[in-house]
Structure formats: C-alpha cells, structure tokens
Amino acid sequence: ANLAQLSREFEGVFIAMLLKQMRQTIDGDGLFPGDSSDSLGGLFDMHFAQHISENGGLGLAESLQGWLDKSGGA
C-alpha cells in the first residue's frame, strides 16, 4: 500500500510539472490574466494534477509500482 501511495504521489508531481510547462507555452496573459506571480497557475497545476492522479492517472503510477515491486522496492 505504501508503494502504491508513493507511486501516485510521484505521478501527481510529474503531472503538475507537465501542466506547468504546457501552461507556460500559452502566449499572452495565459489562463489567469493579471497574475504576474503565477501563483494561481501553480495552484491550478497542483490541484488538477492531484485530481488526475487520484482518478486513474496516466498509468505512470502503476508502471512505477510494478518496476519497484520487481526491483525490491524502497
């Protein structure tokens, strides 16, 4: 169960980083106009990534957990 939780959390962080990079490619004011510090975008990335990883994810958590199980895990 601990490996499953760790894998899901890793996937969530990965998705958040992916979303941030995707958001930064948007020209102009982006998704949250007027937020020069990008704090709203960061919060959006974290919460949306957590939602994705808790509801099926991208399959990365399952792959990582399988690899950790085979290699002896952490």
N, CA, C and O atoms as a GROMACS GRO file, in nm:
protein
  296
    1ALA      N    1   0.083  -0.120   0.000
    1ALA     CA    2   0.000   0.000   0.000
    1ALA      C    3   0.087   0.126   0.000
    1ALA      O    4   0.052   0.227  -0.062
    2ASN      N    5   0.201   0.119   0.069
    2ASN     CA    6   0.289   0.234   0.075
    2ASN      C    7   0.350   0.265  -0.061
    2ASN      O    8   0.362   0.381  -0.099
    3LEU      N    9   0.389   0.160  -0.135
    3LEU     CA   10   0.443   0.181  -0.270
    3LEU      C   11   0.337   0.239  -0.363
    3LEU      O   12   0.369   0.322  -0.448
    4ALA      N   13   0.213   0.197  -0.347
    4ALA     CA   14   0.105   0.249  -0.431
    4ALA      C   15   0.086   0.398  -0.405
    4ALA      O   16   0.070   0.476  -0.500
    5GLN      N   17   0.086   0.439  -0.278
    5GLN     CA   18   0.070   0.580  -0.244
    5GLN      C   19   0.188   0.662  -0.295
    5GLN      O   20   0.170   0.770  -0.351
    6LEU      N   21   0.308   0.612  -0.276
    6LEU     CA   22   0.428   0.681  -0.323
    6LEU      C   23   0.426   0.697  -0.475
    6LEU      O   24   0.461   0.803  -0.527
    7SER      N   25   0.385   0.593  -0.545
    7SER     CA   26   0.378   0.598  -0.691
    7SER      C   27   0.275   0.700  -0.738
    7SER      O   28   0.299   0.773  -0.834
    8ARG      N   29   0.159   0.705  -0.670
    8ARG     CA   30   0.056   0.802  -0.705
    8ARG      C   31   0.104   0.945  -0.680
    8ARG      O   32   0.078   1.034  -0.761
    9GLU      N   33   0.173   0.966  -0.570
    9GLU     CA   34   0.224   1.100  -0.540
    9GLU      C   35   0.330   1.142  -0.642
    9GLU      O   36   0.332   1.258  -0.684
   10PHE      N   37   0.417   1.049  -0.681
   10PHE     CA   38   0.517   1.080  -0.783
   10PHE      C   39   0.448   1.117  -0.914
   10PHE      O   40   0.487   1.214  -0.980
   11GLU      N   41   0.346   1.041  -0.951
   11GLU     CA   42   0.273   1.070  -1.073
   11GLU      C   43   0.207   1.208  -1.065
   11GLU      O   44   0.206   1.281  -1.164
   12GLY      N   45   0.154   1.244  -0.949
   12GLY     CA   46   0.093   1.375  -0.931
   12GLY      C   47   0.193   1.488  -0.950
   12GLY      O   48   0.162   1.588  -1.015
   13VAL      N   49   0.312   1.472  -0.894
   13VAL     CA   50   0.417   1.574  -0.911
   13VAL      C   51   0.458   1.584  -1.057
   13VAL      O   52   0.476   1.694  -1.110
   14PHE      N   53   0.473   1.470  -1.122
   14PHE     CA   54   0.509   1.469  -1.264
   14PHE      C   55   0.404   1.540  -1.349
   14PHE      O   56   0.438   1.619  -1.437
   15ILE      N   57   0.277   1.512  -1.323
   15ILE     CA   58   0.168   1.574  -1.398
   15ILE      C   59   0.166   1.724  -1.373
   15ILE      O   60   0.144   1.802  -1.466
   16ALA      N   61   0.189   1.766  -1.248
   16ALA     CA   62   0.192   1.909  -1.217
   16ALA      C   63   0.302   1.980  -1.294
   16ALA      O   64   0.282   2.089  -1.347
   17MET      N   65   0.419   1.918  -1.301
   17MET     CA   66   0.530   1.977  -1.377
   17MET      C   67   0.496   1.983  -1.526
   17MET      O   68   0.529   2.080  -1.594
   18LEU      N   69   0.432   1.880  -1.576
   18LEU     CA   70   0.391   1.876  -1.716
   18LEU      C   71   0.289   1.986  -1.746
   18LEU      O   72   0.300   2.055  -1.848
   19LEU      N   73   0.192   2.003  -1.658
   19LEU     CA   74   0.091   2.108  -1.676
   19LEU      C   75   0.154   2.247  -1.672
   19LEU      O   76   0.118   2.334  -1.750
   20LYS      N   77   0.249   2.267  -1.580
   20LYS     CA   78   0.317   2.396  -1.572
   20LYS      C   79   0.388   2.428  -1.703
   20LYS      O   80   0.377   2.540  -1.754
   21GLN      N   81   0.461   2.331  -1.757
   21GLN     CA   82   0.532   2.353  -1.882
   21GLN      C   83   0.435   2.380  -1.997
   21GLN      O   84   0.461   2.465  -2.083
   22MET      N   85   0.324   2.310  -1.998
   22MET     CA   86   0.223   2.332  -2.103
   22MET      C   87   0.162   2.470  -2.090
   22MET      O   88   0.140   2.538  -2.191
   23ARG      N   89   0.133   2.513  -1.968
   23ARG     CA   90   0.073   2.644  -1.945
   23ARG      C   91   0.168   2.756  -1.985
   23ARG      O   92   0.123   2.861  -2.033
   24GLN      N   93   0.298   2.736  -1.966
   24GLN     CA   94   0.395   2.839  -2.000
   24GLN      C   95   0.411   2.859  -2.150
   24GLN      O   96   0.469   2.958  -2.193
   25THR      N   97   0.361   2.768  -2.230
   25THR     CA   98   0.370   2.783  -2.375
   25THR      C   99   0.259   2.870  -2.431
   25THR      O  100   0.262   2.907  -2.549
   26ILE      N  101   0.160   2.904  -2.348
   26ILE     CA  102   0.047   2.987  -2.392
   26ILE      C  103   0.094   3.131  -2.403
   26ILE      O  104   0.149   3.187  -2.308
   27ASP      N  105   0.072   3.191  -2.519
   27ASP     CA  106   0.108   3.331  -2.541
   27ASP      C  107   0.008   3.423  -2.472
   27ASP      O  108  -0.106   3.383  -2.444
   28GLY      N  109   0.048   3.543  -2.445
   28GLY     CA  110  -0.041   3.642  -2.385
   28GLY      C  111  -0.049   3.628  -2.235
   28GLY      O  112   0.050   3.596  -2.169
   29ASP      N  113  -0.168   3.653  -2.181
   29ASP     CA  114  -0.187   3.652  -2.036
   29ASP      C  115  -0.206   3.513  -1.979
   29ASP      O  116  -0.206   3.497  -1.856
   30GLY      N  117  -0.222   3.413  -2.061
   30GLY     CA  118  -0.238   3.277  -2.012
   30GLY      C  119  -0.378   3.252  -1.958
   30GLY      O  120  -0.473   3.320  -1.995
   31LEU      N  121  -0.388   3.154  -1.870
   31LEU     CA  122  -0.518   3.115  -1.816
   31LEU      C  123  -0.568   3.212  -1.709
   31LEU      O  124  -0.688   3.225  -1.689
   32PHE      N  125  -0.474   3.279  -1.640
   32PHE     CA  126  -0.511   3.366  -1.529
   32PHE      C  127  -0.454   3.505  -1.551
   32PHE      O  128  -0.349   3.539  -1.495
   33PRO      N  129  -0.521   3.588  -1.632
   33PRO     CA  130  -0.471   3.723  -1.662
   33PRO      C  131  -0.453   3.806  -1.535
   33PRO      O  132  -0.536   3.802  -1.444
   34GLY      N  133  -0.345   3.881  -1.530
   34GLY     CA  134  -0.320   3.969  -1.417
   34GLY      C  135  -0.244   3.904  -1.302
   34GLY      O  136  -0.206   3.973  -1.208
   35ASP      N  137  -0.221   3.774  -1.308
   35ASP     CA  138  -0.148   3.706  -1.202
   35ASP      C  139  -0.001   3.702  -1.241
   35ASP      O  140   0.047   3.601  -1.294
   36SER      N  141   0.071   3.810  -1.215
   36SER     CA  142   0.210   3.818  -1.257
   36SER      C  143   0.301   3.723  -1.180
   36SER      O  144   0.408   3.685  -1.230
   37SER      N  145   0.262   3.684  -1.059
   37SER     CA  146   0.345   3.593  -0.980
   37SER      C  147   0.322   3.448  -1.019
   37SER      O  148   0.399   3.361  -0.979
   38ASP      N  149   0.219   3.419  -1.096
   38ASP     CA  150   0.183   3.285  -1.142
   38ASP      C  151   0.142   3.192  -1.027
   38ASP      O  152   0.150   3.070  -1.040
   39SER      N  153   0.099   3.251  -0.916
   39SER     CA  154   0.059   3.167  -0.803
   39SER      C  155  -0.072   3.093  -0.831
   39SER      O  156  -0.088   2.979  -0.789
   40LEU      N  157  -0.165   3.157  -0.901
   40LEU     CA  158  -0.290   3.089  -0.934
   40LEU      C  159  -0.265   2.972  -1.029
   40LEU      O  160  -0.326   2.866  -1.016
   41GLY      N  161  -0.175   2.992  -1.124
   41GLY     CA  162  -0.141   2.884  -1.216
   41GLY      C  163  -0.077   2.767  -1.145
   41GLY      O  164  -0.106   2.652  -1.176
   42GLY      N  165   0.011   2.796  -1.048
   42GLY     CA  166   0.075   2.690  -0.971
   42GLY      C  167  -0.026   2.610  -0.889
   42GLY      O  168  -0.018   2.487  -0.882
   43LEU      N  169  -0.120   2.681  -0.827
   43LEU     CA  170  -0.225   2.612  -0.751
   43LEU      C  171  -0.312   2.527  -0.842
   43LEU      O  172  -0.349   2.415  -0.808
   44PHE      N  173  -0.345   2.582  -0.958
   44PHE     CA  174  -0.423   2.507  -1.056
   44PHE      C  175  -0.351   2.379  -1.095
   44PHE      O  176  -0.411   2.271  -1.098
   45ASP      N  177  -0.221   2.390  -1.125
   45ASP     CA  178  -0.143   2.274  -1.165
   45ASP      C  179  -0.144   2.166  -1.056
   45ASP      O  180  -0.166   2.048  -1.085
   46MET      N  181  -0.120   2.207  -0.931
   46MET     CA  182  -0.114   2.109  -0.821
   46MET      C  183  -0.247   2.039  -0.800
   46MET      O  184  -0.251   1.916  -0.788
   47HIS      N  185  -0.355   2.115  -0.795
   47HIS     CA  186  -0.485   2.054  -0.767
   47HIS      C  187  -0.536   1.969  -0.884
   47HIS      O  188  -0.592   1.862  -0.863
   48PHE      N  189  -0.516   2.017  -1.004
   48PHE     CA  190  -0.559   1.940  -1.120
   48PHE      C  191  -0.478   1.812  -1.134
   48PHE      O  192  -0.532   1.707  -1.167
   49ALA      N  193  -0.348   1.821  -1.108
   49ALA     CA  194  -0.262   1.702  -1.114
   49ALA      C  195  -0.301   1.601  -1.008
   49ALA      O  196  -0.302   1.480  -1.035
   50GLN      N  197  -0.333   1.648  -0.888
   50GLN     CA  198  -0.376   1.558  -0.782
   50GLN      C  199  -0.506   1.488  -0.821
   50GLN      O  200  -0.522   1.368  -0.800
   51HIS      N  201  -0.598   1.563  -0.879
   51HIS     CA  202  -0.725   1.506  -0.923
   51HIS      C  203  -0.702   1.399  -1.031
   51HIS      O  204  -0.762   1.291  -1.026
   52ILE      N  205  -0.616   1.429  -1.126
   52ILE     CA  206  -0.587   1.332  -1.233
   52ILE      C  207  -0.525   1.205  -1.177
   52ILE      O  208  -0.567   1.095  -1.212
   53SER      N  209  -0.425   1.220  -1.089
   53SER     CA  210  -0.355   1.102  -1.038
   53SER      C  211  -0.444   1.018  -0.947
   53SER      O  212  -0.426   0.896  -0.940
   54GLU      N  213  -0.538   1.079  -0.876
   54GLU     CA  214  -0.627   1.004  -0.788
   54GLU      C  215  -0.742   0.937  -0.863
   54GLU      O  216  -0.810   0.850  -0.808
   55ASN      N  217  -0.765   0.976  -0.988
   55ASN     CA  218  -0.877   0.922  -1.065
   55ASN      C  219  -0.830   0.855  -1.193
   55ASN      O  220  -0.880   0.884  -1.302
   56GLY      N  221  -0.736   0.765  -1.179
   56GLY     CA  222  -0.691   0.688  -1.294
   56GLY      C  223  -0.553   0.725  -1.343
   56GLY      O  224  -0.477   0.638  -1.386
   57GLY      N  225  -0.520   0.852  -1.336
   57GLY     CA  226  -0.388   0.897  -1.376
   57GLY      C  227  -0.354   0.870  -1.521
   57GLY      O  228  -0.442   0.852  -1.605
   58LEU      N  229  -0.225   0.868  -1.548
   58LEU     CA  230  -0.175   0.845  -1.683
   58LEU      C  231  -0.118   0.704  -1.700
   58LEU      O  232  -0.074   0.667  -1.809
   59GLY      N  233  -0.120   0.626  -1.593
   59GLY     CA  234  -0.063   0.492  -1.597
   59GLY      C  235   0.080   0.486  -1.547
   59GLY      O  236   0.139   0.379  -1.535
   60LEU      N  237   0.136   0.602  -1.517
   60LEU     CA  238   0.273   0.608  -1.469
   60LEU      C  239   0.287   0.545  -1.331
   60LEU      O  240   0.385   0.476  -1.305
   61ALA      N  241   0.191   0.569  -1.242
   61ALA     CA  242   0.197   0.515  -1.106
   61ALA      C  243   0.198   0.362  -1.108
   61ALA      O  244   0.274   0.300  -1.034
   62GLU      N  245   0.116   0.302  -1.191
   62GLU     CA  246   0.112   0.156  -1.198
   62GLU      C  247   0.242   0.099  -1.254
   62GLU      O  248   0.292  -0.002  -1.207
   63SER      N  249   0.296   0.165  -1.355
   63SER     CA  250   0.423   0.121  -1.412
   63SER      C  251   0.536   0.133  -1.312
   63SER      O  252   0.618   0.042  -1.299
   64LEU      N  253   0.541   0.244  -1.242
   64LEU     CA  254   0.644   0.266  -1.142
   64LEU      C  255   0.631   0.166  -1.027
   64LEU      O  256   0.731   0.111  -0.980
   65GLN      N  257   0.510   0.142  -0.984
   65GLN     CA  258   0.489   0.046  -0.875
   65GLN      C  259   0.530  -0.095  -0.918
   65GLN      O  260   0.591  -0.167  -0.839
   66GLY      N  261   0.498  -0.135  -1.039
   66GLY     CA  262   0.540  -0.266  -1.089
   66GLY      C  263   0.690  -0.278  -1.097
   66GLY      O  264   0.746  -0.382  -1.063
   67TRP      N  265   0.756  -0.171  -1.142
   67TRP     CA  266   0.902  -0.173  -1.151
   67TRP      C  267   0.963  -0.181  -1.012
   67TRP      O  268   1.060  -0.255  -0.991
   68LEU      N  269   0.908  -0.106  -0.914
   68LEU     CA  270   0.960  -0.110  -0.777
   68LEU      C  271   0.940  -0.247  -0.714
   68LEU      O  272   1.026  -0.295  -0.641
   69ASP      N  273   0.825  -0.310  -0.742
   69ASP     CA  274   0.798  -0.444  -0.689
   69ASP      C  275   0.900  -0.544  -0.741
   69ASP      O  276   0.949  -0.628  -0.665
   70LYS      N  277   0.932  -0.537  -0.870
   70LYS     CA  278   1.027  -0.630  -0.931
   70LYS      C  279   1.169  -0.608  -0.882
   70LYS      O  280   1.246  -0.704  -0.867
   71SER      N  281   1.205  -0.480  -0.858
   71SER     CA  282   1.344  -0.449  -0.821
   71SER      C  283   1.368  -0.454  -0.671
   71SER      O  284   1.480  -0.426  -0.627
   72GLY      N  285   1.271  -0.487  -0.594
   72GLY     CA  286   1.288  -0.493  -0.450
   72GLY      C  287   1.233  -0.374  -0.377
   72GLY      O  288   1.219  -0.377  -0.255
   73GLY      N  289   1.199  -0.268  -0.451
   73GLY     CA  290   1.132  -0.152  -0.396
   73GLY      C  291   1.211  -0.075  -0.293
   73GLY      O  292   1.325  -0.108  -0.260
   74ALA      N  293   1.147   0.027  -0.245
   74ALA     CA  294   1.210   0.113  -0.144
   74ALA      C  295   1.166   0.074  -0.007
   74ALA      O  296   1.209   0.136   0.091
   0.00000   0.00000   0.00000
